[in-house]
Amino acid sequence: MSATHTVLATDPALFNPESGRLDAARIAHELNVPVGMIAEAIGRKAPGVRKHPDASSLQGELRRLYRIWVALVDLYAGDRVHARIFLNAPNRQLENQAPIEFIEKGNLGPLEMLVDAMGVRQPV
């Protein structure tokens, strides 16, 4: 890791302070999307995710979203506004689709590869 690129270890705003687990509602708020979209992205039904947004059964998939978001915020030097813009802007590495479209479809793999490549400054 270079001195100019640091990785955010955690973003406490995305965790339920009582359980210490990732919280789908907090992630949705941070990404400025409905909780139902987060539920869809992780392959779950929206009512269950709304009722128990920090359920232990959601943690594996929520970690994937968390990792993507934290990497984007890190790449934009902590600027969440620009990270949100990135999510909503067409991206040529994603065939001019917006990254948020991949989240809507629950297709997180391409975003994980993209943020990994961006993190090490490699072409996709």
C-alpha positions, -999 to +999 in steps of 0.1 A: +000+000+000+014+034-010+015+064+012-010+082-010-036+054-009-050+043+024-078+018+029-106+027+053-109-001+078-144+006+088-172+031+083-191+031+117-221+049+101-230+016+083-231-005+114-259-009+140-243+004+172-262-020+193-254-053+174-221-042+158-233-057+125-237-041+091-272-026+087-289-027+054-310+004+062-279+024+070-262+012+038-293+022+018-293+056+035-256+061+027-260+051-009-292+072-011-313+042-023-344+025-009-339-004+015-358-025-011-330-020-036-305-032-010-327-063-003-328-070-040-291-066-044-284-092-017-311-116-029-336-111+000-372-100+003-376-063+012-400-067+042-376-091+060-347-068+054-367-037+066-377-056+098-343-069+106-317-048+087-288-061+107-297-098+108-267-121+110-280-140+079-276-108+058-240-101+068-222-120+040-239-102+012-239-068+030-201-071+034-199-072-004-219-039-007-199-024+022-166-033+006-176-016-027-189+015-009-159+019+014-135+014-016-153+041-036-153+065-007-116+058-002-108+063-039-125+097-036-105+107-005-135+104+018-158+124-005-192+106-003-208+130-027-184+121-055-187+084-046-225+087-050-221+105-083-197+077-095-224+051-086-250+070-107-229+080-137-225+059-169-192+041-168-174+030-199-158+001-181-193-012-175-205-007-211-219+027-202-242+014-175-242+031-142-227+011-113-260+015-094-277-006-121-255-035-111-265-031-074-302-029-085-298-062-103-278-079-075-248-083-099-221-071-076-192-091-092-184-065-119-184-037-093-161-056-070-137-062-099-139-025-109-132-011-075-104-035-070-088-024-103-094+012-095-078+007-061-045-005-076-049+019-106-051-009-131-072-008-163-103-030-163 
